[in-house]
Amino acid sequence: MLNIADTLSLWLRKARPFTLATVVGVSGSAPLPPGTSLAVAADGEAVGSISGGCVEGAVYELCQQVLQSGGPPVLTRFGYSDDDAFAVGLTCGGELEVLVQLVHPADRSHLTLALERAAGGRPVAVAQIADGPDDLIGRTVSVYGSCNAHSGSLGRSREDQAVVSQARALLRAGRTTRVQVGGDGACPEKLTLLVHTHAARPRMLIFGAVDFAAALSQAGAFLGYHVTVCDARPVFATAARFPHADEVVVDWPHRYLASTEVDARTAVCVLTHDAKFDIPLLRLALGLPVGYVGAMGSRRTHDHRLVRLREAGVPEEQLVRLRSPIGLDLQAGTPEETAISIIAEIVADSNSGSGRRLSQVSGPIHRRVA
């Protein structure tokens, strides 16, 4: 639901009832992940998407039925139709489990706050009951990243504690996923949750204030990264040269990296081409729990760099993490093409993709979700 947080928060503030259809389960190949939602207001206005178009019409009709009847949440499944690929079904071959529920603004004050936080870019997680007792399905509990506060309740204290604990853990990890809680002594009721998370933007740290960095910062911003450009030379590291970066830092690269926060979603891109910057920076970066470390340069530069890194004591198990020369083989010639090459490698690494042409690989196009 956080994919349409801005519109939903506006509807709730205006006391506008609506039905919310949410992908709560995916099996096989499907175009959109769990947590994606479509909402329909009483006047027929719709926002969002749950399948990229495959089953949108059928879900829209179901939303209108629930809105008119005022009935309980409806859990339905859409899959591939072998007989007619244009019938209601997913032509990509996967299956979607969709929860359709009526949302009354008067009953969802905590949801308004959560959606407003998400629309404003602040961290929040919303745990939605996807399976369990009938009276709990569709209920939500929200937790907030800047403090230990939460809002909303299932009306059962032990279940609330279990849901809040799980939602907070997933918010720290920045993951939207389906999980189970309960079914034990601490929480007897077994519940299936879909935890929607809006975490802080992942970071892209670009070292080297060069033309390639300008193009890469624009591409990174387009993908939603919080982009930092860092260079020790103040004449080159200026905000005017990098208008798409969130911040431009004048500092020695390794010193800045040692002082800033990183996590498993952070991408470190080293474009400096200078050993006095590269070696201490890469020595540090390869030992950090970041998601991607890439360095620009020719194959000769890469070979020399590996020798220097080994001399600096970097172990082999860390060196295998280094993506160098940086990027995929697109035969890129311009800074903009090179930026696409780098971004493509980062996306492929993040999703465990092969980086090959889709026309040359078999199997589903979309990532499978267990």
N, C-alpha and C positions, 0 to 999 in steps of 0.2 A: 504493500500500500504506500510505502514511502516514495515510490516512483511518481506518485501524483499528490504528494503531500501539500503542495501549495494550493491546489484547487480544493482538496478535501478540507483543509483548514479554513478556507474561505467559506465553503458551504456550511461548515459547522458553526462558524461565527454568525452567519446569517440565519441560523436555525432552519436550515434547508435539509429535510430528510432525503436519504438516498440509499440505494442498494450498492453493496460492495462485493464484487466478485474477485476472489484472490486465488492464485495458483498456490495450493498448499502441498502438492505432491507432483513429482515428475518421475516417469520411468522411461528408459530408453532415450531416444533423441527427441528433443523438443526445442522450439525456437527461443523461448523465454524462460528464465529460471523461477524457482519458487519465490514467492513474495511479490511477484508482479501482479498488479491489480487493474481492474476496469471498474469504474463507478458510473451509475446512472441515476440522475435526479428525477424528481416527479414530473417535470415538464419534458422529459425525454432527452435532455442534454447528457452526453456521454463524454468521459475523459479516460484516457489510458488504453491499455491493450494487454491481453493475456496470451496471445498466440501469434502475433504478427499478422493476423488476418484469417487464420484457418478456421477458427470456431467463433469468431467475434459475433456474428449474427445470432447464433443460437444462445450464446451467453447473454447478449443484450435482451433477447426476448425473455429469458429466465429471470433476469434482473427486474424487468418490468412486472412480471407475474408476482414475484415476491414483494415488490413495492406496493402493488395494488391489493394483494391479499393480507399484507401485514403478518404473514406467517413466520414460522421458525426458520432458522438457517437451513439451506439445502446443500448437500454435498453430492456432486455429480462427477462423472468421469467422461472424458472425451479421448477417443483413440482413432487409429487409422482405419479407414473404410476400404476394404479390398474390392468391393463390388463397384464403388463409385468414388473416385478420388475427389470429386467435387461435392460429395455429400458432407454432412456434418462429421468432421473427423480431421485428424492431423495427417496431412499428406507426407510429413517428414518421417512418419513411422513411429513416433513416440506416443505416450499417453499422458494426459494432464488430469489431475484431480483438482477440482475447482469448488471452493466454498463460496456460496452466495448468501449474504445476510443483509438484513435491514438495519440501518444505522439511524437512530433517533438522536439528534443533537442534545436533547435534555438529559439523556442517559450517558453521554460520552464526553463529559467535560475534561476528563484526563486525556482522552484521545486528542482533543483540540490542542492541548498544550504540547503533546508529543509531536503532532504534525507541524505545529508552528516552529518547534525547535528544529525539526528536520528541514523544513522549508528555509529556515534561516541559516542552515549550514552547521548547526550545533549537534554534537553527538547524542543519540537517543536510540533506544531499542524498544520495540513493541512486541510482546509475546502474545500470540493469538492462538487460542485453543482450536486445534484442527480435528481432534478426535478425543472422545471421552464421554462422560455423562451428557445426556441431551441438554440439560439445563446450563452446561458450561460451554458448549460448542459455540465458537464465534466470539466469546468474551476476550477482552484484552487487558493486559497489565503493562505499564510503561516504566522504564528505568532511564535514568539520565546520567550522562557521562561525567559531568562536571562536579557531581556530588554523589552522596549515597542515597539520594531521594528516589522514591518511586511513587506511582499513583495508579489508581484502578485496583480492583479486587475481584476475586472469584467468589468471595463470601465464605471462604474456608481458609483459616490462617495457615495451616501447615502446607496446603497447596500453594498459597500465595508465597510463602517462604521459598519453596522449591522452584517456583516459576521465576521469581526475582533473582535468585542465585544463578540459575541457568542463563537468563537473559543478560545479566551483568557480565558473565564470563564471555558470552558470545560478542557483546559490545566491545569488550577489551580486544578481542581477536579481530573485530571488524567483519564478522561472518553472518550472513543471512542463511539460515538452514533450518531443517526440521529435526527435532529431537524429542526424546521421551523422558518424562520425569515421573517419579512416584512408583507405586507398586511395591513399597517396602514399609518397614515399621515407622520410619519418620514421616512418610507421606503415603497412606494406604491407597489413595485414588490414583490410578495410572492414567496419565495424560499425554497426548501427543501435541507438541507445540510447534508452531511455525514462528520463529523469532526473526522479526524484521529489524535490521540494524542500519543506522546511518552513523558511520564512524567518521572520524576526522579524515580529510583527504589524504591519500597516500602521497609520499614525498618523492620528488625527482631532484636529485642533487647533481648539478652539471658543473664540472670543474674545468675551467678554461674559457675565458671570455673571447671566443672566436666566432667567426661567421656561422659555423656549424652549430654553435651553442644557441645563437639567435633563432635559427630554424627549429632546433630541437625543443627549445623552451616553448615555442608556439604550439608544436605538436603535442608536447606533454600537457600543456594547459588545456588543449582541446579534449584530451582523454580524461581530464579531471584531476590531474596531479597538482599538488602544491609545489611549484617549481622554484628552486633556488639556484642562482648562478653565482659561483665563487671563483675569484681570481685574486692573486696577490698584487696585481698591477692596477693601481687606481685609475690610470689613464684609460684603461680598457673596460674595467668593471664599473659601468655606469648604468643607471636606470634608463637613460635615454636610448642606449644601444640595445636594451633588452626589455621592450615594453610589455611583453607577454609573461615575463617572470614575476612571481609574487614578491620576490626579494632578490637583491643583488648585494653580495657580501664581498668586501675587500679584506682578504685574510689569506694566510698560507693555507692551501687546501687541507693538508693533514691536520693542521691545528683546528680549523673550523670543524672538520668531520669528528674530531675527538670531543668537541664541546657541544655538539648538537644531538638531538634525539633521532633515532632511527628505529625501524622495526622490520618485520618480515615482508612488508609491502614496499619498502624503500628501494628505489632504483638509483644506483650510483653510476654516473657516466663521466668518464675521464677523457677529456678532449685536449689536454694540455700539450702533448707532444714534447714534453721536456722532462728528462729523467730526474732533475732535481725536485720537480713537483711530483712526478708520477710515482717514483719508487716509495717514498715515505707514505704517500697517500694510499697506494694500492696495498702496501704491507698492512696498513691499518684496516682498510675496507674489507679485505678478504678474510679478516678475522672477526668481522662483525656479523650479527644475525640479520643481514639485509637480503632482499629477494633477488637482486641483480647487481652484478659488477661488470662493467664493460669498459674497454680502453681503446681509443682510436690509434691508428698507426698502420704502417705497412707490415708485411710478414717479417721483413728484416728487423723492423723496430720491435715487433712482438718477440722475436727470438732473443734479441739483445735484452729486452725487458725481463724475460723469464730468467736469463742468466743472473741479472742484477737482483731480482727478487729472491732467487735461491741463495745468492751470496748474503742477502739481508736476513736469511733464516726463515723464509716463508715455506712451510711444509707443502708437500705435493698434494695432500688432500685439500688444501686451500687453493692451490694454483689451478686445479681443475674447475674451480668455480669461475675463473676469469674468462669473460667473453672477449676475445681479442684475436684478430681485428674485430672491432665492434660492429654489430649489425648483421643482417641477412644479405645474401648475394642477390642484389637487385641490379647490379652494374650501375649503381648510382653515380651521377656526375656532378650534381649541384648540391649545395647545402640542404635544400629542401628535400631532394630525393634521398640524401644521406640520412636526414632526420626520419623519413618514413622507414628506411632500412633499420635504423636503431629501434624505433618504436615497435616495428613488427617483431623484432627479436624479443623485446621486453614482453609483449603480449603473448608470444608463443611460449616463452619461458614460464610466465605466470599461469598459463592454462595447460602446460605440458603438451603444447602443440608441436608438430613436426617441422613446421615452416615450409613444407612442400606445397606444390600446387594441389588444389582440391581435385582437379581432374586426373591427378596421378595417384591418388590414394583411394582406398575403398573404405566402406563403413560409413557411419552416420556423419553428417556435416556438423551438427550441433553437439556440444559436449554432453556426454551422458551423465546423468545425476542419479546416484543410488537412492 
